[in-house]
């Protein structure tokens, strides 16, 4: 007999399980179809394991700098035990995975493990949207929902022609499982993932070369953010090539090393390292899903949706998260889950989808970077007349006390109306601090309101108070 539910979710990542829980909390019967493990890329191959590695790298870097805090490490006898780093990462992932399984049980959400494919009208349902599931034991199951939410996620995009083997030439998924820490690495792609890996590997002592096609790192971010991150990575010994194009055909794995050539201004450069990590974006998981049996359509490799409601060409079928493109972040998928579920529930006061630029963007390098809203150059290109303010974090007592004075806070505002357009942070705990700016955007707060809010001293949160005050020419206390 088929499994009949009110809502089925195809994919158990952050968007998928958030949608499932939200629907279950509203009293709906729910099933999740997941071919691998609950948690998706974020938990198993992305956010959580990579941040665990970054934290270990940060601790190692801090211990190496212990003398600057007046702490003496006898003999400086410290080293990275990669097996221990990897075991810590795995333990964190497993703990969170068990928590997700308990959450599904708590809300009576049926988890169907297997490869799902959407069907057209069948004997089970007069309309498309039922899901045929191939189970691991070779059997099959059919899930028949009233509403279906597609949350199939994404995977690393590959450059055609590279000799990927998962070890010497790897995507970020595969690099997480490297059995040993490489002495040297070439990172192709200077976006968020590339910058995070460059930061982490350099902190562990790996010699890193970072190659980016665009003229600057993280080209989607404010130019000041790009410049600061590049400066600080170079200071730590990372070799950076921007405006550089990888010669895919030149890539060879020989003698236990990767060799490749890149085109740079004025000629070519030959690079060699123990490993090469390729992080050149992500593509939606849209193949083999059975969309051809429905009016669900794809565009540019992603599921096409109504941007306000997240409905596909079939009104009862929604799509959320990485598979629809746009901002491919776990918290964006969770937000979209709320939008889709509230709409299918018919909630008049349901969640309104935020503009892509109003979703916080975080880079978990050392130091961190975080942004929300317009970049200065983006706002100007959009025809806005802007005013900006920027303060260095080294004016904050807490930044000096913690030995993390690098970075800045920057605000972009509309010159005529005073409206808050964007906030950009580089520095310690920037990914936590950006939440205040996100709340300000939601509540339509203007900079002077944030500046007048009492921020505790000494804290890093004072950066936002200070930069908002600076926008109006008010001197801070530093």
N, C-alpha and C positions, 0 to 999 in steps of 0.2 A: 504494500500500500504506500502511496506517496506521502511525503511529509507536508501537510498543509499548515501554513502559517500566515499571519497578517503581513509580516515583513521578512524578507530574506535579504541577506547581505552577502555579496560575492567578494570575499577578501577580508582577512582578519587583522589588518594593520590598524594604526591609530584612528583613521577615519572610519574603518569598518566596525571595530569594536565599540567606538564611541556612538556610532549610529545605532548599533544593536542595543546598547544599554539604554540610550535615550528613548528608543521605541518601547523597550520592555518596561521602563519606568512609567510609561504612559498606559500600561496595561495591555500592550499588544503581545501576541505570540511571535517569537522571533527565532530565526535560524541563521547561523553564520556558516558559509561554505569556505573553507580554507584548505589549500592543497599542502601547506607546509605547517608552520607553527603560528599560533596566535601571537600577534605583535608585529608581524610583517618585517619589512626592511628596517624600520626605525629601531626595533628592539633587537633584532638578530644580526643585522648587517649594516647598521647606520648609526643613528643618534647615540644609542646607549653604549655599544662597545667602543665606538671611536672616542666618546667623551671619557670613558674609563681609561683608555690609553693616554689621552691628553692629560688627565689628572695625574697619572703615574709619572708622566714626563715632567709635569709641573713640579711635583714633589722632588724629583731627582734634581731638577734645575735649582730649586730652592736650597736643597742640601749643599749643592756645590757652591752656592753663594752664602753659606752659613757665616763665614768670617765677617761679612759686611754687617751682620746682626750682632756681632760680638760673641758668636758661638764657634768654638773650636772643635773640629771633627778630627780626632786623633789619627794621624797618618794619612788623612784624606782617603782612607780605604773604603771608598764607596764604588759600587758598580751596579749595573742593571742586570737583574736576573729575569730574562725574558719569559721564562716559563712561569715565574711567579706573577709577572705582569699579566700574562695571558690567562692564568688561572683566576686572578681577581676579576678580570673582565667577564669570564665565563660564569663565575659565581653570581655576579650582579645580574647578568642576563637571565640566568636560571631562576633567581629569586623573583624577578619581575614577571617572568613567564608563568610561574606558579601562581602569582598574584592575579594575573589575567584569567587563568583557568578557574580560580576561585570566584572571581567576579562574574564570569559567565554562569557558573553554578548558582550563585546567589540570586541572579536575576532570571533563572530558569531559561536561559538562552541555549538552544540546542546547537552544538557545534558538530558540523558534518565535515569530516576530514577527507578531502579528495579533490580531484580536478573537475571544476564545474564548467558547464557549457550551456549557454542560454538557448532555449528552444522556442520555436514558433508555436502557433496554435496546435494543440494535441488533444488526445482523448482525456488528458488530465485537466486541461484548461482551454476555454475557447479563445483566449488571447495569448499572445506571446509573453514570455517572462518566467515560465517555469524553468528550472535549472536541472539538467541531467548531470549527475555527479559520479565520476569513476572513482570507486573506493580503493584504498591501498591493497585490499585482499582480492582484487579482481572483480568483485561484485559491483553493482551499480545502485544508485538511489535517485529518486526524483523529489525535488523540493518545489512545491507549488505555492507561491506567495500571492497576496493581493497587490503588494508593492515590492519592487526589487530595487536595491541600491548597489550599484557597481562601484567597488572600491579595490580595484585590482593592482593599484600601485605602479611602480616603475622599476627600472633596472639601469645599471650604468650603460651609457652609450659607448659603443666600440668604434674605433677607427679602423675602417676596412684596410686589410693588408698587413696589419701588425701581427707578429707571431705570438699571439697571446698563449700563455701556457699556465697562467695562474700563479707562477712562481717568479720567474725572471721578468716577465711582462704581465702585469696584473691590473685588474680594476680595483676599486676601493673595496668591493666585496671580498675579493680574494686576498688582498693585502692584509686584511684583518686576521687571516689565518696563516700568515708567514710564520714558519717554525723558528726563525731566528731573526734577530735585529740586524739589518744590513749595515755594513760599514759606510756604504755610499748609495745614493738613490737619485734617479732622475724622476721628477714629477712633471708630467705633461698636463697642463691645465692649471691656470692661476685663479680659478674661481674659489668658492668657499671651501670645497673639499680639498683642493690642492693646497690652499693656504694653511688649512688646519693640519694636514699631513706634513707640510714643510715645517711648521712650528713644532709639532710633536716629535718628528724624527730628529730635527736639529737639537732639541732639548735632550734627547737620548744620546746624542753624540754622533749621529749619522751625518756624513757630508752630503748636503742636499743641493741639487741644481733644479731650479724651477723654471719651466718654459711656458710662456703664455703668448697666444697669437695676437691678442689685443695689445694696445699701447700701454696698458697699465693692468695691475692686478685687480681682481674683483671689479671689472669694468661697469657693472650695474650699480655700484655704490658711489657715494659722493667722492669726488676727486681727492678731497682731503683725507678721507679714510684710506683710499688706495695708497696715497703717498706715505702716510704714516706707517701702515703695515709693511710696505716695501722697505722703508728706512729701518725699521726695527728688525725685520728679518735679515737684512744685509748686515746689520750690526752684530748679529749672532752667527754670521758666516755663511748664510744662504746665498748661493749664486743665482741671480735672477736675470732671465732673458725675456724681455717683453717685445712685442712686435716681431716675434720669431715664429717661423713655420717649420713644423716637423717634416722631415723627408721620410715618409713612411717606408719607402722602398729600401732605404739605407739601413734600417734597423736589423741588427744581427745579434743573436745570442751565441757567444762562443767563448771558450776558456773561462766559463763561470762568470761571465760579465755580459752586460748589454751595451752595444755600441750603436750610436745613431748620429746622424747629422741634422743640423737645423739651419735654416736660412735666416740670416740676420742682416741688419743694415750693413752694407759694404761687403757682403760675401757669405761664407758658411762657417759653421763651427762644428767640430767633432766632439761629441760627448761620450763618456763611458762611466758606467757605474755597476755595482753588483745587482741592483734591481731597478726596474722602471715601473712606476705607478701612473696609469693613464686615467685622468679624471676630467673628461671633456663634456660633462652634462649627463642627463638621464633621459630615457625614452619610456613612454607609457607602455604598460602591459595590456595591449589591446588585440593581440593576435590569438586566434583559436578560441575566442570567447563565444562564438555563435552569433555575433552581431548581424551577420548576413540573414539570419532567420527573423530579424526584427527591423524596426525602423530606427534603431540606434545607428548613428553614423559617426565616423571618425574624420578628423581634419588635422593634417599635419602630424599624424601619428598619435593623436589624443582624441578621447571621446568628446564629441560636440554636445554642449549643453546650453540650456537657457541660462544666461549668466546670473539672473536674479533668483530663479527657483531651483536650478541644477537639474531640471528635467531634461531627458533626452528627447529624441523624436517620438518616443512612446511616453505619454503623460504619466503612466504608473511606474516607469523605470527612470531612476535617477542615477547620476554618477558624481563621485566626489574624489578628492585627493589627487595624488600624482598623475593618475590616468587621464585627468582632464587638462593637464598642463598648468600654465600660470605659475603661481608660487608653490613650488614643490617642497613643502615643509610639513612636519607632523602636526604642528599646531594649526596650520592652515586647513589640513584635512579634518581635524577635529571641529574646527569652526564650520566647515562646509557640511559636516555630518549634522550639526545642529540645524543649519539652514534647511537641508533636505528633509529631515525628519519632521521638523516643525511644519513644513509645507504639506507633507503628505498627511499629517495629522489635522490639517486645516486650522491651525492656530492663527487667529487674527493678529495676535501680538507676538508672532514668532520671530526668530532670529533673522536679522537682515544681513545679507552678505556684505562684508566689507570690501572696499576696493583693494586690489592687490597691494598697492603701495602702503596701505594702512595696516598691513600685517607685519609685525615685528620681524626683522631679519637679523640673524645672529651668526657670528663667526667665533668659534670657540678656540681661537689661537691664543698665544701668550704674547702680548696682552690680547684680551678679547675685543671684539668690535660688535656694535649693534646699532641698528637704524630703524626708523619708521618714517613714513611719509615721503615727501619730495626731497630729492637731492637739490643742491643749489643750482646746478646746471640744468637739471630737468625742469625745475620750476621756471627758470628763465626761458628755456626753450618752449615751454607751454604758454608763454606770453604773460607770465606773472612778474610784477615788479616787487622785488624782494629786498629784505634787509637781513643781515646775518650777524651773529656774534659767536665768538669762539674763545674758550679759556683753556689753558693747559692744566692737566690734573695735578701738576707739581705745586700748584698754589694751595692744594688741600692738605691739611695736617694729616688726615687719615692715610692719604696716598704715600706721604713720606714715612709715616710710622710703619706702614706695611712694606716699605721698600719697593713700592710699585708706582713710581711717579710718571712713567711714560703714558702718553696719550692725551686726549682732549675731549671736551664736550662742545658741540656745535649746534646751534639752533638756526632754522630758516623760517622767516615769518613774512607775511604779506605786508608790504610797506604802507599801503593805504588803509587796510582794515585792522592790522595787527594780528590777524588770525595765524595760529600756529600751523606751519606747513610741513616741517620736518625736523627731526632730532637725530643727531649722529654722534655716536660715542666710540672712542677707542680707549681702552684702559681696563684695569682690573674690575671684574664683576660687571662689566658693561652689559652682559646678557641678562643680568638680574635688574639692573637699573632701568633698562628700556621699558619695563612694565609700567613705570610711572608715566612715561610719555604716551604709551598705548592707552592708558586710562584717560589721560588728558585729551587725546584725540577723540575717544569715544564720547566724552562729556563736552566736547567743543570748548575746552578751556583755552584761554589765550595766555601768552607767555607771562604777562604781569601777574596773573593769578597763581601760576606755578611758582613764580619768584617770591610771592608774598606768603605762600604756604610755609609753615615753620618746619624746617628740616633739622634733625638732630645733629649736634656737633660733638666730636668730630666723626663724620661719616663720608663715604664716597657719594652718597645721595646729594650732598651739598653741591656737587658739580652741576646738577640740573637747576638748583636754586640760583647759583652764581651766574650761569650762562643766560638764564632768562632775565635776570636783573641787568646783566651787562648789555642786553639787547636795547634797553632803554637808557643806557649810559649811567646806571647806578653802580657805584663801586662796591665790591664785595669785601668780606673780611679776610678771605683767603684761608 
